[in-house]
């Protein structure tokens, strides 16, 4: 649906375990790092959404670990929007080590948009537009006088 957005990170020593391998808990933090960067690249921040009464709450996560990552590795967090519905957004991720072109992990997160009282609400139009690239917006539209499939 959308184009890949990339964020580069370097593995910090604190992110590794006793065996020198990145601890699995860091991958969700890295997904969030990529999402925050993605939103800024699209012209807004989580903070702005919250100020407008729309919170993007994580409802589901999935990660498949493919290869270990180590201290000082440079990694690329790749993400794109897989699906946007009226009240939810699904992101997909790949974490790659470009030095040897290894796929370190892949995953996805599903976010519900809520108000400050935790009630599910529609994604405000301004953020829906900013989240979707022009190409993706075209995919979601259909010709005039034709019902969606």
N, C-alpha and C positions, 0 to 999 in steps of 0.2 A: 504494500500500500504506500509506503513512504520510503524516502532515501535514508541510508545509514548516516548517523551522526557519530563522530569519533571523539573520544577524550583520552589523552595520554596520561598515564600515571606511572610512578616508580614505586616498587614494593619497598616499604619501610621495614626496618628490623623488627619493630613492635608488631608487625602484621604476621610474623612467622612464629611457628611453634618450636618446640625443643629439637625437632628433626630438621629445622631449617626450611620447612615448607610453609607456604602461606596457609594460615588457618582458615577453615571453611567459612567461618562467621564473617570474614571480611568481604566476601563476594556481594552480599546484600548491601553493604556500605558502598562498595564500588558501583553497584547498580544505581544507587541513589546519587552518587557523585556524577555519573553519566547523565541521569535524568535532570539534575539541577543545571548542568552545563547545557544540555539540550534545550531546556526551557529558556535559559538566558539567550541562547543563540536564536530562539524564536521570538525574542523581544519582551519577555516577562520573567518574573521569579515566583517561586512558591509564596514568598512574603507578600507580593502584590495580590496573588489569588486569595490568600487568607484575609487580607485587608478588604477584599471585595466579597467576603463571606463564602468563599468556595475553598474547601480543603480537599486535597487529593490523598485519600486514605488507602493504604495498601490492604487489599482484601485477600489476595492469593500470591504466593511466590512459588517458583520452581527453579531449581538449579541442577544441571548435570555437569559433574566435574569430569574433565577429559584428560588433563595432564597437570602435573604439579607446577607451581610457580615458586620462585625463590627470591630471597633478599636481593635487592638492586636490579631485579628484572624490570625492564620497561615493558609495560603492557598497554594495549589499546582496548578501551571499552567501546564497543560498537553497539548502538541501539537504534531502534526505529519503532514507530507506532505500527502495531499490527491491526488494531481495531479501535474504532471510536464509536461508541453508542451514545445515546442521549445522556446517560448518567455514569458511564464507565469508559476507561481507557486501558488498553492492553499494550504493554511495551514488550519487545523481545530484545535479547542481549546476546552478544558474543564477546568473550574476552580472549584476546589473541596476543601472543608474544611474537612481535614482528622479526626478532633476530633469527628465529628458526621456523617462523610461520606456523607455530603450534597453536591449536585451539585449546585454550586452558579450561574454559567453561562456556556453557550456553544456558540461557534461562529466559524466564519471563516473569512479569508482575502484572497483576490486574489491580486497578485503582478505581475506587468508587468516589464520586464527588459528593461531599456532604456539606451541610451548613455548620455553623458553630455549635449547634445543639445536637450534632451527629445524625441529623436526618438527611437521608439521601436526597439529592437535588439534581437538577439538570446542570450540565456543564454550561457556564455562561458563554454566550455566543462569541464574545471577544476572545476568550481563551481557546475555544474550539477552533476558531479561524487561525489563531496564532500557532496552535499545536500542529495543524495539518498544513503540509506544504501545498503549494498551488496544484501540483500534480495529484496529490491525494484528495484534495477537495473536488477535483474533476471526477475522480473515480467514484466518489460518494454521491455525485449528482446524477440525474438521469434526464433524458431529453424531455422537453415540454410536451404535454399531452400524452405522456406514456407513464404508466404506473410502474413503480419499482417491482422487481421480481421477487 
